[in-house]
Each structure stands twice: as structure tokens, then as C-alpha cells.
Amino acid sequence: MDRPSPSKLSRMDFDESSAHKVSLETELSETLYNSMKDFVLSNPTWDQYKLINSALATFLVQNGCTDNSVSEIYLNQLFTPSKSF
């Protein structure tokens, strides 16, 4: 599958850009992992993917990201926290 260039991706609307997924692998501290696990287990409308998406969108928006798709993810989680991605 051809990947869109960054300039094309930024012009896509939210519904189109949310269909594109990228796998991410990272190391977490044990404290962060346990906190994430506990949160997901006690909040059935959340999973680890939704939590990471929300955390990244929040971080990016609060640190100056102006991409409309990122802002939409942030706002959706802010006003409808049970909504899936």
C-alpha cells in the first residue's frame, strides 16, 4: 500500500487520516505500565491503544501542534471520553 506524503496526509479530513494506522513499539517504565494497566482495567471503555492515542494527542496539542486531525482527536477525548478512535 502506498503511504501518503506528509503534505497529502495533513490535507486529509479526520475520517480518512484515522483509517491509517502505524504500529509503535516503545519501552515504558514499570510505573507507567502498571498505572496504564490499572487504569484500563478499571475503565472498560478504554484500552491501551485509546489511552496512548489520547495521551499523545494531548501532549502534542498542549505543546503547539496545529494539525487539525490531532486537534480533533484531542477535542473528541476531551468532550466525549468514551468515544472510540
Residue frames relative to the residue before (quaternion, step in Angstrom):
aa qw qx qy qz dx dy dz
M 1.0000 0.0000 0.0000 0.0000 0.00 0.00 0.00
D 0.4121 -0.7003 0.5241 0.2552 3.57 -0.91 0.91
R 0.3126 -0.7346 0.5733 0.1843 3.54 -0.95 0.90
P 0.4657 -0.6738 0.4856 0.3055 3.60 -0.91 0.81
S 0.5170 -0.6099 0.4903 0.3469 3.54 -1.14 0.61
P 0.6596 -0.5193 0.3487 0.4168 3.62 -1.14 0.48
S 0.6587 0.5047 -0.3315 0.4490 3.61 0.96 -0.77
K 0.6496 0.4883 -0.3220 0.4856 3.60 1.02 -0.69
L 0.6434 0.5332 -0.3287 0.4401 3.58 0.96 -0.84
S 0.6692 0.5029 -0.3182 0.4450 3.61 0.92 -0.79
R 0.6719 0.4799 -0.3047 0.4748 3.62 1.17 -0.43
M 0.5332 0.6261 -0.4196 0.3841 3.61 1.19 -0.22
D 0.4651 -0.6485 0.4986 0.3385 3.55 -1.11 0.52
F 0.7360 -0.4546 0.2742 0.4201 3.56 -1.28 0.36
D 0.6597 0.5272 -0.3280 0.4235 3.60 0.85 -0.90
E 0.6739 0.4774 -0.3019 0.4763 3.59 0.98 -0.76
S 0.7035 0.4707 -0.2886 0.4475 3.60 0.81 -0.93
S 0.6336 0.5311 -0.3497 0.4406 3.60 1.07 -0.57
A 0.5880 0.5750 -0.3726 0.4298 3.60 1.22 -0.34
H 0.6412 0.5001 -0.3208 0.4856 3.60 1.19 -0.44
K 0.0806 -0.8073 0.5846 0.0018 3.56 -0.73 1.07
V 0.1234 -0.7535 0.6422 0.0674 3.52 -1.19 0.67
S 0.3552 -0.7234 0.5503 0.2186 3.56 -0.89 0.91
L 0.0921 -0.7973 0.5965 0.0058 3.55 -0.95 0.94
E 0.0608 -0.7790 0.6236 0.0247 3.54 -0.91 0.91
T 0.1113 0.7933 -0.5881 0.1110 3.55 -0.86 0.99
E 0.4260 -0.6543 0.5500 0.2965 3.53 -1.27 0.31
L 0.1526 -0.7676 0.6180 0.0742 3.55 -1.07 0.86
S 0.5212 -0.5700 0.5022 0.3888 3.51 -1.20 0.40
E 0.6226 -0.5530 0.3955 0.3875 3.57 -1.16 0.53
T 0.6173 0.5567 -0.3370 0.4422 3.58 1.07 -0.74
L 0.6733 0.4770 -0.2953 0.4816 3.59 0.90 -0.92
Y 0.6406 0.5302 -0.3243 0.4509 3.58 0.94 -0.86
N 0.6862 0.4796 -0.2896 0.4639 3.59 0.84 -0.96
S 0.6429 0.5122 -0.3226 0.4694 3.59 1.01 -0.75
M 0.6443 0.5089 -0.3153 0.4759 3.57 0.98 -0.84
K 0.6554 0.5173 -0.3040 0.4588 3.58 0.91 -0.93
D 0.6677 0.4988 -0.2978 0.4656 3.59 0.89 -0.93
F 0.6461 0.5189 -0.3198 0.4594 3.58 0.97 -0.84
V 0.6780 0.4910 -0.2925 0.4623 3.59 0.84 -0.98
L 0.6655 0.5053 -0.3077 0.4551 3.60 0.95 -0.81
S 0.7391 0.4018 -0.2358 0.4865 3.60 1.04 -0.66
N 0.7240 0.3309 -0.2174 0.5649 3.61 1.31 -0.04
P 0.2309 -0.8485 0.4585 0.1285 3.60 0.15 1.28
T 0.6336 0.5215 -0.3596 0.4443 3.64 1.14 -0.27
W 0.6724 0.4592 -0.2854 0.5055 3.59 1.30 -0.08
D 0.0505 -0.7407 0.6637 0.0915 3.53 -1.32 0.39
Q 0.7150 -0.4665 0.2828 0.4373 3.59 -1.23 0.22
Y 0.6289 0.5429 -0.3399 0.4407 3.60 1.09 -0.63
K 0.6610 0.4970 -0.2954 0.4784 3.55 0.95 -0.91
L 0.6385 0.5327 -0.3187 0.4549 3.58 1.00 -0.83
I 0.6759 0.4784 -0.2947 0.4769 3.60 0.87 -0.91
N 0.6337 0.5247 -0.3309 0.4622 3.63 0.96 -0.85
S 0.6751 0.4941 -0.2906 0.4644 3.56 0.89 -0.93
A 0.6653 0.5057 -0.3034 0.4578 3.59 0.91 -0.92
L 0.6733 0.4869 -0.3027 0.4669 3.60 0.92 -0.85
A 0.6466 0.5108 -0.3220 0.4662 3.58 0.94 -0.85
T 0.6449 0.5174 -0.3179 0.4641 3.59 0.95 -0.86
F 0.6583 0.5085 -0.3085 0.4614 3.58 0.87 -0.95
L 0.6890 0.4960 -0.2902 0.4416 3.59 0.82 -1.00
V 0.6683 0.4917 -0.3062 0.4668 3.60 0.87 -0.91
Q 0.6953 0.4761 -0.2821 0.4586 3.57 0.89 -0.89
N 0.7327 0.3770 -0.2312 0.5173 3.59 1.24 -0.29
G 0.7619 -0.4685 0.1906 0.4047 3.54 1.08 0.78
C 0.4230 0.6935 -0.4903 0.3158 3.62 1.16 0.08
T 0.1565 -0.8143 0.5555 0.0626 3.58 -0.84 0.97
D 0.3741 0.7264 -0.4932 0.2986 3.61 1.23 0.25
N 0.4720 -0.7139 0.4433 0.2665 3.58 -0.69 1.10
S 0.6331 0.5335 -0.3410 0.4453 3.61 1.00 -0.69
V 0.6474 0.4963 -0.3115 0.4874 3.58 1.01 -0.80
S 0.6464 0.5153 -0.3182 0.4641 3.58 0.95 -0.84
E 0.6491 0.5180 -0.3226 0.4543 3.58 0.99 -0.75
I 0.6198 0.5154 -0.3411 0.4837 3.61 1.01 -0.75
Y 0.6483 0.5268 -0.3051 0.4572 3.57 0.93 -0.94
L 0.7107 0.4567 -0.2660 0.4643 3.59 0.78 -1.01
N 0.6156 0.5392 -0.3523 0.4540 3.60 1.01 -0.73
Q 0.6935 0.4584 -0.2805 0.4798 3.59 0.92 -0.83
L 0.6221 0.5497 -0.3372 0.4440 3.56 1.10 -0.63
F 0.8031 0.3087 -0.1369 0.4909 3.57 0.87 -0.96
T 0.7743 0.1488 -0.1158 0.6041 3.61 1.21 -0.35
P 0.1026 -0.8729 0.4725 0.0655 3.60 0.55 1.14
S 0.6739 0.4833 -0.3265 0.4535 3.63 1.10 -0.33
K 0.4914 0.6742 -0.4282 0.3474 3.61 1.27 -0.13
S 0.3892 -0.7191 0.5312 0.2219 3.57 -0.97 0.89
F 0.5029 -0.6275 0.5001 0.3214 3.56 -1.29 0.39
